[in-house]
Structure formats: C-alpha cells, structure tokens
Amino acid sequence: MYYMIYAQDVPNSLGNRLKARPDHVARLTLLANEGRLLAAGPTPAIDAHDPGPAGFTGSLIVAEFGSLEQAQQWADADPYISAGVYEKVTVKPFKKVLP
C-alpha cells in the first residue's frame, strides 16, 4: 500500500536541509530503484520553482511500504530529522486513484 509522508520544516532550516540533502535523496533513490516511489519533493516557501534563500516549508513523499508501521519507521530514520530540518512528520495511508 502507498503511504503519504508529509513533513514540516522548522523555520530557517535551509542550511541544514542543504547539508543533509545528499543522504535524504539517496534514500529516495533506493525507493525509486525498487519501484516503490510514487512522488517526492519539497514544498517551496514562496510561489516559485526555485525559492532561493526563502527555502522550503516541508516535504511530501508518497511511497509503497508493507505497513503503516514500516512507513513510520522509514520516515523516522530520515536524515532531515537528525539534521534538525523537520519539526513534525505525519504518515498516513494513501489510496492512489488517478492517474
């Protein structure tokens, strides 16, 4: 089943986000290579593809896991958490309908 992982950033987290990004992306790449990643990306702080120094307010990941508990464990191990980027992480089941 798919699960939605939505994480909210702490204010002014861009520096920490950039430092931890390679490890964060590596984990997402593994999910993609396994065919389990439906979508992933950050939420810009402003209405722009590249928000520059405004940074981001969070991230959204939709990926396939065996259970809610597995999705939560995967989310809890995100490098952005240990780097102090994420303030709050929400994991919920996600039912893909379209496309």
Biopython code that builds the backbone (N, CA, C, O; Angstrom):
import numpy as np
from Bio.PDB.StructureBuilder import StructureBuilder

atoms = [
    (1, "MET", "N", (0.851, -1.175, 0.000)),
    (1, "MET", "CA", (0.000, 0.000, 0.000)),
    (1, "MET", "C", (0.894, 1.235, 0.000)),
    (1, "MET", "O", (2.020, 1.219, 0.497)),
    (2, "TYR", "N", (0.350, 2.306, -0.577)),
    (2, "TYR", "CA", (1.071, 3.579, -0.555)),
    (2, "TYR", "C", (0.803, 4.302, 0.769)),
    (2, "TYR", "O", (-0.246, 4.148, 1.395)),
    (3, "TYR", "N", (1.797, 5.094, 1.161)),
    (3, "TYR", "CA", (1.686, 5.937, 2.350)),
    (3, "TYR", "C", (2.200, 7.326, 2.016)),
    (3, "TYR", "O", (3.186, 7.486, 1.297)),
    (4, "MET", "N", (1.513, 8.327, 2.550)),
    (4, "MET", "CA", (1.908, 9.713, 2.404)),
    (4, "MET", "C", (2.728, 10.104, 3.623)),
    (4, "MET", "O", (2.311, 9.903, 4.763)),
    (5, "ILE", "N", (3.890, 10.660, 3.363)),
    (5, "ILE", "CA", (4.723, 11.189, 4.433)),
    (5, "ILE", "C", (4.825, 12.686, 4.190)),
    (5, "ILE", "O", (5.413, 13.120, 3.200)),
    (6, "TYR", "N", (4.255, 13.473, 5.091)),
    (6, "TYR", "CA", (4.336, 14.920, 4.975)),
    (6, "TYR", "C", (5.107, 15.447, 6.172)),
    (6, "TYR", "O", (4.753, 15.191, 7.323)),
    (7, "ALA", "N", (6.153, 16.179, 5.882)),
    (7, "ALA", "CA", (6.993, 16.724, 6.945)),
    (7, "ALA", "C", (7.019, 18.239, 6.862)),
    (7, "ALA", "O", (7.135, 18.814, 5.779)),
    (8, "GLN", "N", (6.909, 18.880, 8.022)),
    (8, "GLN", "CA", (7.006, 20.328, 8.117)),
    (8, "GLN", "C", (8.392, 20.690, 8.635)),
    (8, "GLN", "O", (8.892, 20.099, 9.592)),
    (9, "ASP", "N", (9.005, 21.683, 7.973)),
    (9, "ASP", "CA", (10.337, 22.138, 8.376)),
    (9, "ASP", "C", (10.260, 23.086, 9.566)),
    (9, "ASP", "O", (9.261, 23.776, 9.768)),
    (10, "VAL", "N", (11.332, 23.106, 10.347)),
    (10, "VAL", "CA", (11.486, 24.148, 11.353)),
    (10, "VAL", "C", (11.803, 25.444, 10.602)),
    (10, "VAL", "O", (12.307, 25.384, 9.480)),
    (11, "PRO", "N", (11.527, 26.588, 11.176)),
    (11, "PRO", "CA", (11.879, 27.843, 10.498)),
    (11, "PRO", "C", (13.384, 27.931, 10.267)),
    (11, "PRO", "O", (14.184, 27.436, 11.061)),
    (12, "ASN", "N", (13.741, 28.564, 9.175)),
    (12, "ASN", "CA", (15.141, 28.829, 8.828)),
    (12, "ASN", "C", (15.992, 27.559, 8.765)),
    (12, "ASN", "O", (17.107, 27.533, 9.287)),
    (13, "SER", "N", (15.476, 26.516, 8.136)),
    (13, "SER", "CA", (16.165, 25.227, 8.089)),
    (13, "SER", "C", (16.939, 24.988, 6.789)),
    (13, "SER", "O", (17.490, 23.905, 6.595)),
    (14, "LEU", "N", (16.988, 25.976, 5.904)),
    (14, "LEU", "CA", (17.581, 25.764, 4.586)),
    (14, "LEU", "C", (19.029, 25.279, 4.669)),
    (14, "LEU", "O", (19.402, 24.362, 3.937)),
    (15, "GLY", "N", (19.840, 25.857, 5.522)),
    (15, "GLY", "CA", (21.232, 25.434, 5.643)),
    (15, "GLY", "C", (21.362, 23.973, 6.035)),
    (15, "GLY", "O", (22.143, 23.227, 5.444)),
    (16, "ASN", "N", (20.594, 23.570, 7.031)),
    (16, "ASN", "CA", (20.617, 22.172, 7.472)),
    (16, "ASN", "C", (20.064, 21.250, 6.391)),
    (16, "ASN", "O", (20.558, 20.138, 6.206)),
    (17, "ARG", "N", (19.045, 21.712, 5.682)),
    (17, "ARG", "CA", (18.439, 20.928, 4.599)),
    (17, "ARG", "C", (19.485, 20.664, 3.506)),
    (17, "ARG", "O", (19.617, 19.537, 3.028)),
    (18, "LEU", "N", (20.210, 21.689, 3.122)),
    (18, "LEU", "CA", (21.198, 21.530, 2.060)),
    (18, "LEU", "C", (22.324, 20.576, 2.466)),
    (18, "LEU", "O", (22.812, 19.806, 1.638)),
    (19, "LYS", "N", (22.731, 20.622, 3.717)),
    (19, "LYS", "CA", (23.790, 19.728, 4.196)),
    (19, "LYS", "C", (23.348, 18.266, 4.187)),
    (19, "LYS", "O", (24.125, 17.383, 3.823)),
    (20, "ALA", "N", (22.113, 18.014, 4.583)),
    (20, "ALA", "CA", (21.615, 16.642, 4.697)),
    (20, "ALA", "C", (20.993, 16.116, 3.403)),
    (20, "ALA", "O", (20.656, 14.935, 3.316)),
    (21, "ARG", "N", (20.839, 16.974, 2.404)),
    (21, "ARG", "CA", (20.137, 16.595, 1.171)),
    (21, "ARG", "C", (20.720, 15.364, 0.472)),
    (21, "ARG", "O", (19.943, 14.501, 0.064)),
    (22, "PRO", "N", (22.037, 15.230, 0.311)),
    (22, "PRO", "CA", (22.537, 14.037, -0.388)),
    (22, "PRO", "C", (22.098, 12.720, 0.262)),
    (22, "PRO", "O", (21.730, 11.780, -0.443)),
    (23, "ASP", "N", (22.131, 12.643, 1.582)),
    (23, "ASP", "CA", (21.698, 11.419, 2.268)),
    (23, "ASP", "C", (20.189, 11.218, 2.140)),
    (23, "ASP", "O", (19.722, 10.091, 1.977)),
    (24, "HIS", "N", (19.433, 12.306, 2.215)),
    (24, "HIS", "CA", (17.979, 12.247, 2.068)),
    (24, "HIS", "C", (17.608, 11.735, 0.665)),
    (24, "HIS", "O", (16.766, 10.848, 0.521)),
    (25, "VAL", "N", (18.238, 12.298, -0.346)),
    (25, "VAL", "CA", (17.944, 11.912, -1.733)),
    (25, "VAL", "C", (18.390, 10.474, -2.003)),
    (25, "VAL", "O", (17.741, 9.762, -2.769)),
    (26, "ALA", "N", (19.475, 10.045, -1.390)),
    (26, "ALA", "CA", (19.943, 8.665, -1.585)),
    (26, "ALA", "C", (18.884, 7.667, -1.139)),
    (26, "ALA", "O", (18.674, 6.652, -1.803)),
    (27, "ARG", "N", (18.222, 7.940, -0.038)),
    (27, "ARG", "CA", (17.164, 7.034, 0.444)),
    (27, "ARG", "C", (15.977, 7.018, -0.519)),
    (27, "ARG", "O", (15.385, 5.967, -0.767)),
    (28, "LEU", "N", (15.639, 8.177, -1.052)),
    (28, "LEU", "CA", (14.543, 8.248, -2.020)),
    (28, "LEU", "C", (14.908, 7.524, -3.309)),
    (28, "LEU", "O", (14.059, 6.881, -3.927)),
    (29, "THR", "N", (16.161, 7.629, -3.712)),
    (29, "THR", "CA", (16.626, 6.948, -4.917)),
    (29, "THR", "C", (16.503, 5.436, -4.763)),
    (29, "THR", "O", (16.143, 4.741, -5.713)),
    (30, "LEU", "N", (16.801, 4.926, -3.570)),
    (30, "LEU", "CA", (16.626, 3.487, -3.321)),
    (30, "LEU", "C", (15.166, 3.074, -3.495)),
    (30, "LEU", "O", (14.875, 2.055, -4.121)),
    (31, "LEU", "N", (14.252, 3.867, -2.940)),
    (31, "LEU", "CA", (12.822, 3.565, -3.110)),
    (31, "LEU", "C", (12.441, 3.587, -4.584)),
    (31, "LEU", "O", (11.709, 2.714, -5.051)),
    (32, "ALA", "N", (12.934, 4.580, -5.319)),
    (32, "ALA", "CA", (12.631, 4.696, -6.749)),
    (32, "ALA", "C", (13.177, 3.493, -7.512)),
    (32, "ALA", "O", (12.486, 2.931, -8.362)),
    (33, "ASN", "N", (14.403, 3.100, -7.216)),
    (33, "ASN", "CA", (15.012, 1.954, -7.897)),
    (33, "ASN", "C", (14.269, 0.654, -7.607)),
    (33, "ASN", "O", (14.294, -0.268, -8.421)),
    (34, "GLU", "N", (13.615, 0.576, -6.464)),
    (34, "GLU", "CA", (12.808, -0.597, -6.105)),
    (34, "GLU", "C", (11.390, -0.514, -6.677)),
    (34, "GLU", "O", (10.596, -1.440, -6.508)),
    (35, "GLY", "N", (11.073, 0.593, -7.354)),
    (35, "GLY", "CA", (9.746, 0.780, -7.932)),
    (35, "GLY", "C", (8.678, 1.118, -6.909)),
    (35, "GLY", "O", (7.492, 0.906, -7.160)),
    (36, "ARG", "N", (9.085, 1.646, -5.749)),
    (36, "ARG", "CA", (8.148, 1.914, -4.652)),
    (36, "ARG", "C", (7.824, 3.390, -4.471)),
    (36, "ARG", "O", (6.958, 3.725, -3.662)),
    (37, "LEU", "N", (8.484, 4.275, -5.191)),
    (37, "LEU", "CA", (8.290, 5.716, -5.009)),
    (37, "LEU", "C", (7.309, 6.248, -6.038)),
    (37, "LEU", "O", (7.546, 6.138, -7.241)),
    (38, "LEU", "N", (6.206, 6.824, -5.571)),
    (38, "LEU", "CA", (5.212, 7.409, -6.460)),
    (38, "LEU", "C", (5.528, 8.876, -6.723)),
    (38, "LEU", "O", (5.432, 9.338, -7.860)),
    (39, "ALA", "N", (5.905, 9.611, -5.677)),
    (39, "ALA", "CA", (6.224, 11.039, -5.819)),
    (39, "ALA", "C", (7.013, 11.495, -4.605)),
    (39, "ALA", "O", (6.865, 10.957, -3.507)),
    (40, "ALA", "N", (7.856, 12.499, -4.822)),
    (40, "ALA", "CA", (8.609, 13.081, -3.712)),
    (40, "ALA", "C", (9.082, 14.468, -4.107)),
    (40, "ALA", "O", (9.459, 14.707, -5.254)),
    (41, "GLY", "N", (9.057, 15.374, -3.149)),
    (41, "GLY", "CA", (9.576, 16.710, -3.408)),
    (41, "GLY", "C", (9.292, 17.645, -2.255)),
    (41, "GLY", "O", (8.478, 17.355, -1.379)),
    (42, "PRO", "N", (9.987, 18.787, -2.273)),
    (42, "PRO", "CA", (9.809, 19.778, -1.223)),
    (42, "PRO", "C", (8.664, 20.739, -1.535)),
    (42, "PRO", "O", (8.208, 20.832, -2.675)),
    (43, "THR", "N", (8.213, 21.446, -0.514)),
    (43, "THR", "CA", (7.209, 22.492, -0.687)),
    (43, "THR", "C", (7.918, 23.847, -0.520)),
    (43, "THR", "O", (8.312, 24.210, 0.589)),
    (44, "PRO", "N", (8.079, 24.593, -1.627)),
    (44, "PRO", "CA", (8.771, 25.879, -1.553)),
    (44, "PRO", "C", (8.054, 26.864, -0.633)),
    (44, "PRO", "O", (6.827, 26.858, -0.526)),
    (45, "ALA", "N", (8.836, 27.701, 0.021)),
    (45, "ALA", "CA", (8.278, 28.699, 0.944)),
    (45, "ALA", "C", (7.568, 29.824, 0.207)),
    (45, "ALA", "O", (6.736, 30.524, 0.784)),
    (46, "ILE", "N", (7.901, 29.999, -1.078)),
    (46, "ILE", "CA", (7.247, 31.014, -1.902)),
    (46, "ILE", "C", (6.776, 30.362, -3.189)),
    (46, "ILE", "O", (7.165, 29.237, -3.504)),
    (47, "ASP", "N", (5.945, 31.064, -3.926)),
    (47, "ASP", "CA", (5.386, 30.527, -5.168)),
    (47, "ASP", "C", (6.420, 30.636, -6.286)),
    (47, "ASP", "O", (6.323, 31.498, -7.161)),
    (48, "ALA", "N", (7.414, 29.744, -6.240)),
    (48, "ALA", "CA", (8.477, 29.744, -7.238)),
    (48, "ALA", "C", (9.091, 28.352, -7.297)),
    (48, "ALA", "O", (9.199, 27.668, -6.279)),
    (49, "HIS", "N", (9.492, 27.938, -8.500)),
    (49, "HIS", "CA", (10.147, 26.633, -8.663)),
    (49, "HIS", "C", (11.434, 26.591, -7.852)),
    (49, "HIS", "O", (11.725, 25.592, -7.194)),
    (50, "ASP", "N", (12.200, 27.670, -7.897)),
    (50, "ASP", "CA", (13.431, 27.783, -7.106)),
    (50, "ASP", "C", (13.236, 28.935, -6.127)),
    (50, "ASP", "O", (13.333, 30.097, -6.520)),
    (51, "PRO", "N", (12.962, 28.633, -4.855)),
    (51, "PRO", "CA", (12.674, 29.693, -3.898)),
    (51, "PRO", "C", (13.908, 30.432, -3.391)),
    (51, "PRO", "O", (13.789, 31.373, -2.607)),
    (52, "GLY", "N", (15.093, 30.010, -3.834)),
    (52, "GLY", "CA", (16.312, 30.680, -3.396)),
    (52, "GLY", "C", (16.441, 30.678, -1.883)),
    (52, "GLY", "O", (16.168, 29.666, -1.236)),
    (53, "PRO", "N", (16.861, 31.816, -1.308)),
    (53, "PRO", "CA", (17.085, 31.863, 0.133)),
    (53, "PRO", "C", (15.805, 31.753, 0.969)),
    (53, "PRO", "O", (15.885, 31.563, 2.182)),
    (54, "ALA", "N", (14.625, 31.867, 0.342)),
    (54, "ALA", "CA", (13.374, 31.685, 1.082)),
    (54, "ALA", "C", (13.243, 30.241, 1.559)),
    (54, "ALA", "O", (12.605, 29.968, 2.576)),
    (55, "GLY", "N", (13.856, 29.317, 0.812)),
    (55, "GLY", "CA", (13.873, 27.925, 1.230)),
    (55, "GLY", "C", (12.557, 27.200, 1.064)),
    (55, "GLY", "O", (11.770, 27.493, 0.164)),
    (56, "PHE", "N", (12.335, 26.249, 1.951)),
    (56, "PHE", "CA", (11.198, 25.349, 1.864)),
    (56, "PHE", "C", (10.490, 25.264, 3.209)),
    (56, "PHE", "O", (11.066, 25.566, 4.254)),
    (57, "THR", "N", (9.230, 24.845, 3.160)),
    (57, "THR", "CA", (8.454, 24.706, 4.399)),
    (57, "THR", "C", (8.221, 23.253, 4.773)),
    (57, "THR", "O", (7.705, 22.965, 5.853)),
    (58, "GLY", "N", (8.595, 22.331, 3.888)),
    (58, "GLY", "CA", (8.383, 20.927, 4.178)),
    (58, "GLY", "C", (8.646, 20.045, 2.982)),
    (58, "GLY", "O", (9.222, 20.478, 1.983)),
    (59, "SER", "N", (8.218, 18.803, 3.094)),
    (59, "SER", "CA", (8.412, 17.809, 2.037)),
    (59, "SER", "C", (7.217, 16.871, 1.991)),
    (59, "SER", "O", (6.544, 16.636, 2.995)),
    (60, "LEU", "N", (6.971, 16.340, 0.788)),
    (60, "LEU", "CA", (5.928, 15.334, 0.597)),
    (60, "LEU", "C", (6.556, 14.129, -0.092)),
    (60, "LEU", "O", (7.255, 14.271, -1.095)),
    (61, "ILE", "N", (6.304, 12.951, 0.453)),
    (61, "ILE", "CA", (6.750, 11.696, -0.144)),
    (61, "ILE", "C", (5.546, 10.771, -0.172)),
    (61, "ILE", "O", (4.828, 10.643, 0.819)),
    (62, "VAL", "N", (5.328, 10.127, -1.312)),
    (62, "VAL", "CA", (4.307, 9.081, -1.413)),
    (62, "VAL", "C", (5.037, 7.838, -1.911)),
    (62, "VAL", "O", (5.574, 7.819, -3.018)),
    (63, "ALA", "N", (5.048, 6.807, -1.080)),
    (63, "ALA", "CA", (5.800, 5.598, -1.407)),
    (63, "ALA", "C", (5.085, 4.369, -0.874)),
    (63, "ALA", "O", (4.223, 4.448, 0.001)),
    (64, "GLU", "N", (5.472, 3.237, -1.430)),
    (64, "GLU", "CA", (4.860, 1.965, -1.054)),
    (64, "GLU", "C", (5.661, 1.299, 0.067)),
    (64, "GLU", "O", (6.885, 1.187, 0.001)),
    (65, "PHE", "N", (4.936, 0.864, 1.093)),
    (65, "PHE", "CA", (5.520, 0.141, 2.223)),
    (65, "PHE", "C", (4.592, -1.018, 2.572)),
    (65, "PHE", "O", (3.435, -1.040, 2.154)),
    (66, "GLY", "N", (5.099, -1.973, 3.333)),
    (66, "GLY", "CA", (4.317, -3.138, 3.719)),
    (66, "GLY", "C", (3.264, -2.854, 4.762)),
    (66, "GLY", "O", (2.290, -3.596, 4.887)),
    (67, "SER", "N", (3.455, -1.766, 5.524)),
    (67, "SER", "CA", (2.501, -1.431, 6.584)),
    (67, "SER", "C", (2.727, 0.019, 7.010)),
    (67, "SER", "O", (3.737, 0.636, 6.673)),
    (68, "LEU", "N", (1.769, 0.538, 7.753)),
    (68, "LEU", "CA", (1.895, 1.877, 8.307)),
    (68, "LEU", "C", (3.111, 1.956, 9.227)),
    (68, "LEU", "O", (3.829, 2.956, 9.235)),
    (69, "GLU", "N", (3.333, 0.904, 9.993)),
    (69, "GLU", "CA", (4.469, 0.881, 10.913)),
    (69, "GLU", "C", (5.794, 0.953, 10.153)),
    (69, "GLU", "O", (6.710, 1.660, 10.573)),
    (70, "GLN", "N", (5.901, 0.231, 9.043)),
    (70, "GLN", "CA", (7.130, 0.289, 8.237)),
    (70, "GLN", "C", (7.331, 1.671, 7.638)),
    (70, "GLN", "O", (8.453, 2.174, 7.593)),
    (71, "ALA", "N", (6.249, 2.285, 7.179)),
    (71, "ALA", "CA", (6.341, 3.635, 6.631)),
    (71, "ALA", "C", (6.792, 4.621, 7.709)),
    (71, "ALA", "O", (7.617, 5.498, 7.456)),
    (72, "GLN", "N", (6.243, 4.467, 8.905)),
    (72, "GLN", "CA", (6.617, 5.357, 10.010)),
    (72, "GLN", "C", (8.081, 5.169, 10.389)),
    (72, "GLN", "O", (8.792, 6.146, 10.623)),
    (73, "GLN", "N", (8.530, 3.936, 10.449)),
    (73, "GLN", "CA", (9.932, 3.667, 10.774)),
    (73, "GLN", "C", (10.863, 4.264, 9.723)),
    (73, "GLN", "O", (11.898, 4.839, 10.060)),
    (74, "TRP", "N", (10.495, 4.128, 8.455)),
    (74, "TRP", "CA", (11.302, 4.703, 7.380)),
    (74, "TRP", "C", (11.342, 6.228, 7.518)),
    (74, "TRP", "O", (12.402, 6.841, 7.389)),
    (75, "ALA", "N", (10.200, 6.822, 7.776)),
    (75, "ALA", "CA", (10.135, 8.279, 7.935)),
    (75, "ALA", "C", (10.947, 8.744, 9.140)),
    (75, "ALA", "O", (11.624, 9.770, 9.070)),
    (76, "ASP", "N", (10.887, 8.007, 10.231)),
    (76, "ASP", "CA", (11.613, 8.377, 11.449)),
    (76, "ASP", "C", (13.129, 8.345, 11.263)),
    (76, "ASP", "O", (13.860, 9.006, 12.000)),
    (77, "ALA", "N", (13.600, 7.578, 10.280)),
    (77, "ALA", "CA", (15.038, 7.453, 10.032)),
    (77, "ALA", "C", (15.546, 8.449, 8.991)),
    (77, "ALA", "O", (16.701, 8.364, 8.575)),
    (78, "ASP", "N", (14.706, 9.387, 8.563)),
    (78, "ASP", "CA", (15.117, 10.349, 7.538)),
    (78, "ASP", "C", (16.260, 11.225, 8.042)),
    (78, "ASP", "O", (16.197, 11.725, 9.165)),
    (79, "PRO", "N", (17.300, 11.422, 7.240)),
    (79, "PRO", "CA", (18.415, 12.285, 7.638)),
    (79, "PRO", "C", (17.992, 13.714, 7.966)),
    (79, "PRO", "O", (18.666, 14.390, 8.744)),
    (80, "TYR", "N", (16.902, 14.177, 7.393)),
    (80, "TYR", "CA", (16.435, 15.530, 7.718)),
    (80, "TYR", "C", (15.997, 15.639, 9.180)),
    (80, "TYR", "O", (16.046, 16.727, 9.753)),
    (81, "ILE", "N", (15.576, 14.547, 9.783)),
    (81, "ILE", "CA", (15.197, 14.582, 11.198)),
    (81, "ILE", "C", (16.432, 14.771, 12.060)),
    (81, "ILE", "O", (16.464, 15.650, 12.922)),
    (82, "SER", "N", (17.452, 13.949, 11.831)),
    (82, "SER", "CA", (18.668, 14.065, 12.654)),
    (82, "SER", "C", (19.410, 15.368, 12.381)),
    (82, "SER", "O", (20.172, 15.832, 13.228)),
    (83, "ALA", "N", (19.196, 15.964, 11.206)),
    (83, "ALA", "CA", (19.844, 17.236, 10.876)),
    (83, "ALA", "C", (19.071, 18.443, 11.411)),
    (83, "ALA", "O", (19.526, 19.579, 11.277)),
    (84, "GLY", "N", (17.914, 18.202, 12.012)),
    (84, "GLY", "CA", (17.133, 19.301, 12.573)),
    (84, "GLY", "C", (16.324, 20.075, 11.553)),
    (84, "GLY", "O", (15.978, 21.233, 11.788)),
    (85, "VAL", "N", (16.015, 19.452, 10.417)),
    (85, "VAL", "CA", (15.227, 20.125, 9.376)),
    (85, "VAL", "C", (13.734, 20.014, 9.665)),
    (85, "VAL", "O", (13.004, 21.001, 9.575)),
    (86, "TYR", "N", (13.285, 18.813, 10.013)),
    (86, "TYR", "CA", (11.857, 18.579, 10.198)),
    (86, "TYR", "C", (11.420, 18.867, 11.631)),
    (86, "TYR", "O", (12.067, 18.473, 12.601)),
    (87, "GLU", "N", (10.296, 19.570, 11.719)),
    (87, "GLU", "CA", (9.670, 19.873, 13.006)),
    (87, "GLU", "C", (8.603, 18.840, 13.353)),
    (87, "GLU", "O", (8.446, 18.448, 14.509)),
    (88, "LYS", "N", (7.868, 18.406, 12.312)),
    (88, "LYS", "CA", (6.764, 17.467, 12.512)),
    (88, "LYS", "C", (6.643, 16.591, 11.278)),
    (88, "LYS", "O", (6.749, 17.081, 10.153)),
    (89, "VAL", "N", (6.421, 15.295, 11.480)),
    (89, "VAL", "CA", (6.255, 14.358, 10.371)),
    (89, "VAL", "C", (4.951, 13.601, 10.567)),
    (89, "VAL", "O", (4.703, 13.038, 11.633)),
    (90, "THR", "N", (4.121, 13.591, 9.532)),
    (90, "THR", "CA", (2.848, 12.891, 9.545)),
    (90, "THR", "C", (2.886, 11.784, 8.501)),
    (90, "THR", "O", (3.256, 12.023, 7.352)),
    (91, "VAL", "N", (2.504, 10.574, 8.896)),
    (91, "VAL", "CA", (2.452, 9.431, 7.980)),
    (91, "VAL", "C", (1.027, 8.893, 7.980)),
    (91, "VAL", "O", (0.457, 8.600, 9.031)),
    (92, "LYS", "N", (0.458, 8.767, 6.766)),
    (92, "LYS", "CA", (-0.915, 8.269, 6.637)),
    (92, "LYS", "C", (-1.017, 7.354, 5.422)),
    (92, "LYS", "O", (-0.264, 7.512, 4.461)),
    (93, "PRO", "N", (-1.945, 6.396, 5.458)),
    (93, "PRO", "CA", (-2.197, 5.597, 4.256)),
    (93, "PRO", "C", (-2.659, 6.504, 3.117)),
    (93, "PRO", "O", (-3.305, 7.528, 3.342)),
    (94, "PHE", "N", (-2.316, 6.107, 1.890)),
    (94, "PHE", "CA", (-2.665, 6.882, 0.703)),
    (94, "PHE", "C", (-3.224, 5.937, -0.349)),
    (94, "PHE", "O", (-2.589, 4.944, -0.701)),
    (95, "LYS", "N", (-4.407, 6.248, -0.845)),
    (95, "LYS", "CA", (-5.029, 5.435, -1.889)),
    (95, "LYS", "C", (-4.903, 6.172, -3.222)),
    (95, "LYS", "O", (-5.533, 7.209, -3.431)),
    (96, "LYS", "N", (-4.095, 5.631, -4.109)),
    (96, "LYS", "CA", (-3.913, 6.239, -5.427)),
    (96, "LYS", "C", (-5.135, 5.922, -6.276)),
    (96, "LYS", "O", (-5.501, 4.760, -6.451)),
    (97, "VAL", "N", (-5.759, 6.968, -6.797)),
    (97, "VAL", "CA", (-6.933, 6.794, -7.649)),
    (97, "VAL", "C", (-6.621, 7.208, -9.088)),
    (97, "VAL", "O", (-6.955, 6.481, -10.023)),
    (98, "LEU", "N", (-5.988, 8.364, -9.275)),
    (98, "LEU", "CA", (-5.646, 8.861, -10.604)),
    (98, "LEU", "C", (-4.206, 9.340, -10.639)),
    (98, "LEU", "O", (-3.694, 9.680, -9.572)),
    (99, "PRO", "N", (-3.532, 9.397, -11.717)),
    (99, "PRO", "CA", (-3.880, 8.739, -12.972)),
    (99, "PRO", "C", (-3.637, 7.267, -12.864)),
    (99, "PRO", "O", (-3.870, 6.531, -13.822)),
]
sb = StructureBuilder()
sb.init_structure("model")
sb.init_model(0)
sb.init_chain("A")
sb.init_seg("    ")
for serial, (resi, resn, name, xyz) in enumerate(atoms, 1):
    if name == "N":
        sb.init_residue(resn, " ", resi, " ")
    sb.init_atom(name, np.array(xyz, "f"), 0.0, 1.0, " ", f" {name:<3s}", serial, name[0])
structure = sb.get_structure()
